[in-house]
Amino acid sequence: MNDWFTMDQIDKETYIISEYRHWEETHCYLLNGSERSLLIDTGLGICNIYDEVIKLTDRPVTAVATHVHWDHIGGHKYFPDFYAHKAELNWLNGEFPLTMGQIREMVIDRCDLPEGYNVDTYDFFQGTPTRVLKDKDVIDLGDRSVHILHTPGHSPGHMSFFEKERRYLFTGDLVYKDTLFAYYPSTNPEAYLTSLKKVAALPVKRVFPAHHTLDIHPEILVRMRDAFEQLKIEGKLHHGSGTFVYGDWAVWL
């Protein structure tokens, strides 16, 4: 199982832990501060991400998910200190709108599972966060501060994380290069546009998505915002209107 995770380094105190053997190619981000560390998303939970994290920090680690979907909170079971947005607390308490059977099907879909792994043992993480987050909250790591942006659209409690000093933006499933999902009932296309307006207005230097290629630049924030605004003008920013392709990204409504 040692090759499940791929490690990359952004700067001296910031790391990427990726799961490329699953079709979603999920990225988790470790931010090390002088007093503690923050792990943004914990992946699928198929292998133990904690074992990788402790190689990169000796400080206490808090986990936070961009949103409560299985591919972002799977490793939360290894981190008793975790934060979540208030709008998704019910999903952490038995009210997630998919069955375990549906979730397990997506876990094994186009996935190079570790030898001997039994998907029937896969569970959707449930728990009570040590802190409930809201828009404009700040997570203090000592010499680093991470600002919370409530960016719903993909999910009700979706959060993006902005580090003003480094001008890093961690976008979760709000922004990445591939097909954005805004078609299922728990998504909100109108809220998605509002969230894109919010992040496009920030002085971002680097964008770090939760999925797929890491070759992504701040200009995509404006392109996505403008595309969503045009869909609204055309009366297409609603569920069931179709899939719209814009070169290096698309949106499924």
Protein Blocks (a to p, Z undefined) as FASTA:
>chain_A
ZZmpccddfblmbccdddfkbfklpaddddddfkbccdehjbjolacfklmmmmmoccdc
ddddfbdcfklmmmmmmmmbacddfklmmmmnopacbdfklmmmmmmgopacdehiafkl
pccdddddfbdcdehiacdehjaccdddddehjbmklccdddfklopacekjmbccdddd
fkbfkbcfklmmmmmmmmmmpccfbdcdfehjfbdcfklmmmmmmmmmmmmmnopacghi
accdehjaccdZZ
